[in-house]
């Protein structure tokens, strides 16, 4: 089933997009527009930990999460409130998009809901025009990253996509991870077993 | 008063709530010196009524903005295998029993729980072995969990975006 879902998704992502996923190097001047894809519960906790050490150059931070997600907004607001004490000029926004995939949803119906989610994530990504996208595996990050790749393909805005696989993935990648392994600029894993299985990935030890 | 905090995060895990609030489990908890059981039941259909029978008081709620206070005041935490719940608990330095939900698709949660168990940081079981585990577990053998290093991620990111 998983293979079928991947096959259904791949036509969306045509080969030119993969070519676009080439890394862009060179110096950059701060600030940098950061788009963060949050996801209920553990995903948001983890991504806020990752953000906790970033300098004030990463501003504004645009958060996107699924509309069915109850807890992320509270967590993000409390994180940003604390951050504002340290960096008074700190800026952030919050946006919701339809959930791309519920836990336990079948792979094939996930494709349909992901496409539906694209209707919202594409205009939103266009509006935000992020320099950098940071995500860690909620289904919502797939339509957002596909949107960003499309904007890059159209020459509108090329964003660097950094994917950090959740700490709870020790031996296998999440479905989002399996897709974004091919389309992210940097793919970070947190356990050595995954680094061995996925050579393109980056292993920095446990970072959350 | 020694207390146990049970958390299922943003999900639902009725089997865990039912098992841990069953008479058999309450009896074991009492025999191990716990007098209070606080349940965070999330989206579950089961939300036990508060009761103070016979020696273990039971309280339940669905969600709170932050579970930090409940984690801090607990002497033992029983959690679903979600990364957020496990990490928060371990960082509070609380002994943790992770209960695997075998009904979840692919059950990838098993990976983290197994690894944390392999590294000696948590006690691990499923709903059918929970009562037995609570009875026989030795919390003194659990190893402390060193904090993760998000600063390494910040350094990496600065490098790849060209800030350094």
HADDOCK unambig.tbl for C-alpha pairs under 7 A between the chains (distance, minus, plus):
assign (segid A and resid 26 and name CA) (segid B and resid 162 and name CA) 5.70 0.50 0.50
assign (segid A and resid 27 and name CA) (segid B and resid 162 and name CA) 4.13 0.50 0.50
assign (segid A and resid 27 and name CA) (segid B and resid 163 and name CA) 6.30 0.50 0.50
assign (segid A and resid 28 and name CA) (segid B and resid 161 and name CA) 6.51 0.50 0.50
assign (segid A and resid 28 and name CA) (segid B and resid 162 and name CA) 4.98 0.50 0.50
assign (segid A and resid 28 and name CA) (segid B and resid 163 and name CA) 5.92 0.50 0.50
assign (segid A and resid 29 and name CA) (segid B and resid 163 and name CA) 6.82 0.50 0.50
assign (segid A and resid 40 and name CA) (segid B and resid 10 and name CA) 6.89 0.50 0.50
assign (segid A and resid 41 and name CA) (segid B and resid 9 and name CA) 6.49 0.50 0.50
assign (segid A and resid 41 and name CA) (segid B and resid 10 and name CA) 5.61 0.50 0.50
assign (segid A and resid 41 and name CA) (segid B and resid 84 and name CA) 6.46 0.50 0.50
assign (segid A and resid 42 and name CA) (segid B and resid 82 and name CA) 6.33 0.50 0.50
assign (segid A and resid 42 and name CA) (segid B and resid 83 and name CA) 5.35 0.50 0.50
assign (segid A and resid 42 and name CA) (segid B and resid 84 and name CA) 4.00 0.50 0.50
assign (segid A and resid 45 and name CA) (segid B and resid 84 and name CA) 5.88 0.50 0.50
assign (segid A and resid 46 and name CA) (segid B and resid 84 and name CA) 6.97 0.50 0.50
assign (segid A and resid 49 and name CA) (segid B and resid 150 and name CA) 6.56 0.50 0.50
assign (segid A and resid 50 and name CA) (segid B and resid 150 and name CA) 5.29 0.50 0.50
assign (segid A and resid 50 and name CA) (segid B and resid 153 and name CA) 6.82 0.50 0.50
assign (segid A and resid 53 and name CA) (segid B and resid 150 and name CA) 6.14 0.50 0.50
assign (segid A and resid 53 and name CA) (segid B and resid 151 and name CA) 5.40 0.50 0.50
assign (segid A and resid 53 and name CA) (segid B and resid 154 and name CA) 5.82 0.50 0.50
assign (segid A and resid 54 and name CA) (segid B and resid 154 and name CA) 5.30 0.50 0.50
assign (segid A and resid 74 and name CA) (segid B and resid 65 and name CA) 6.42 0.50 0.50
assign (segid A and resid 104 and name CA) (segid B and resid 104 and name CA) 6.68 0.50 0.50
assign (segid A and resid 104 and name CA) (segid B and resid 105 and name CA) 5.48 0.50 0.50
assign (segid A and resid 167 and name CA) (segid B and resid 83 and name CA) 6.83 0.50 0.50
assign (segid A and resid 168 and name CA) (segid B and resid 83 and name CA) 5.58 0.50 0.50
assign (segid A and resid 168 and name CA) (segid B and resid 109 and name CA) 6.39 0.50 0.50
assign (segid A and resid 168 and name CA) (segid B and resid 111 and name CA) 6.53 0.50 0.50
assign (segid A and resid 168 and name CA) (segid B and resid 112 and name CA) 4.65 0.50 0.50
assign (segid A and resid 169 and name CA) (segid B and resid 111 and name CA) 6.37 0.50 0.50
assign (segid A and resid 169 and name CA) (segid B and resid 112 and name CA) 6.48 0.50 0.50
assign (segid A and resid 170 and name CA) (segid B and resid 111 and name CA) 5.57 0.50 0.50
assign (segid A and resid 170 and name CA) (segid B and resid 112 and name CA) 6.07 0.50 0.50
assign (segid A and resid 171 and name CA) (segid B and resid 111 and name CA) 6.68 0.50 0.50
assign (segid A and resid 204 and name CA) (segid B and resid 152 and name CA) 6.87 0.50 0.50
assign (segid A and resid 206 and name CA) (segid B and resid 148 and name CA) 5.11 0.50 0.50
assign (segid A and resid 206 and name CA) (segid B and resid 149 and name CA) 6.20 0.50 0.50
assign (segid A and resid 207 and name CA) (segid B and resid 148 and name CA) 4.81 0.50 0.50
assign (segid A and resid 207 and name CA) (segid B and resid 149 and name CA) 4.34 0.50 0.50
assign (segid A and resid 207 and name CA) (segid B and resid 150 and name CA) 4.45 0.50 0.50
assign (segid A and resid 207 and name CA) (segid B and resid 152 and name CA) 6.70 0.50 0.50
assign (segid A and resid 207 and name CA) (segid B and resid 153 and name CA) 6.27 0.50 0.50
assign (segid A and resid 208 and name CA) (segid B and resid 148 and name CA) 4.74 0.50 0.50
assign (segid A and resid 208 and name CA) (segid B and resid 149 and name CA) 6.13 0.50 0.50
assign (segid A and resid 208 and name CA) (segid B and resid 150 and name CA) 5.57 0.50 0.50
